[in-house]
Amino acid sequence: MKFEIRIVKADGDPGSEHRTRRMSGFWVAMVGTFTTSCLALSRFRGSGLGLPSDFGVRASEFLGCLLVICVLNLASAYCHAALPIFRAGAAMVDITPTNFPIRTAGNLTLTLAHKAIDPLNVRALVLDDSQTQIAIAVVDSCMVDRETMDAAKTAARYVTGIPVERMLISATHTHTAPAAYSCHGNDVEPAYVRFLIPRIAAAIIQAWRNCVPARVGWGKAECSQFVHCRRWIMRPGTAEDPPAAFTGQATNIAMMNPGYANTNKIRQTGPLDPSVTVLSLQAADGRPLALLANYSTHYAGVSETGLSADYFGEFCRVMAKELGVEEGKPFVALMSNGTSGDANCIDFTRPNWKNDRFVVARAVADAVLSAMKDARYRDWVPLAMAEQKRSFKVRLPSRQDVAAAREYLAKNVGDRPTHNWEENYARETVKMADWPAKKTIKLQALRIGELGIGTTPCETFGSTGLAIKQASPFALTMVVKLANGCHGYLPPPDQFELGGYTTWRARSSYLEVGAEPEIKHGVLSLLNQVALSKKP
Ligand SMILES: [Zn+2]
């Protein structure tokens, strides 16, 4: 029944089921009242106009009572039927490629995977407050561009009727997934993108089909153990400093991942966001249905060569085990990436620091379990979502930069893969030669009761995430990065004065210097907009 109603009314009428419930309640009340009245009237003998009844009640008094009963019955039925139902559904779809070798994203130089160490998935969640439906998907991928995500959203919309503006798709930023976006030494695998699009859509469609009445709660815990600033201010002249013609950055005082033993490092930039936020869904009987977590560390890494969902996938498996349910049947956990553009798992102030995807997943899962212990579950909360497109200038290379890079590559690299920073950024300069002067990006905000979610399509820094959370109108706010596209690192303007990897011009860092404040304010204005949304 649910399926038929929604397919027919899918386009632009998400409230059809809500109204159907109200109307059916109305007609049940009418039929019930009519039947009761007929039975009572049949007790009367004679005309009912002034003649006594079997019960000693005059017809005029009876009609008065009947009117009261009718009004009370209808009011009760309307109120009961108008109570909206909160529903949620989750699903996961395997996106591990079947053809090897395959280029993986995340490394500066060409990297080929010959096997999968653990499976890659798209994990999706659909929420429905009886008026508004929202879809959230997290893809085990390093970066997925806006065109790919838009294609998946459009495909999912055809079946579910959920408007594309109410779909949030983000990438986990695992560095061991097939290249779904051309960047540095690893060009996109076009066949994999064609494989990915219908599977992202299928996860959303299946989550929508899996929707059942649900309860919703949220919470937050700290997990600072694996959030460390990887950008360090270095002694003058000791930071990496490739040619400015290839990076667009003349001054480089900051350096990424200097190492514990490097005595030239002075202090970290920052600040960072150490918190884990979680949205938890339960079926009406309390069974775990789904959860969406968010944590601000880059990735954990994998010790052998191959594809892996990194700690993001491992976290989801641990959560299912901890909650005593089987992954995908139908419980699904989603781990989204927070604002980790300048954060990773490694503490460079300590010698022999070790971490892997298992210990990070365990620590984050423990934090999520503690946050869920304090969560209060509601039977219904209002949903709202807003989206905004913004255009930003691109830090394009000049004609002289491109000419210098072409000459350098012809002389030193030729057709072979790039091997170091200098070669790599020369190649990036040439690859950006024909880029447009502006790029349009999408920002979003979601309201799930008193939980707000803000999204940016960039590798956003910790300070930006903290500022959004602090100024947010919501009691608890989650900030998801690499959402609805991938438009590179988003250093705040003062970070360009320090230079370093994340500021160097490439397909991984290209928005204008002033983009960060604009994006931060854009997300905040959307959060304010959804916070003010009215629901019955
Ligand atoms: Zn990265």
Residues whose N, C-alpha, C, O or C-beta is under 5 A from the ligand:
A	BS01	ZN	none
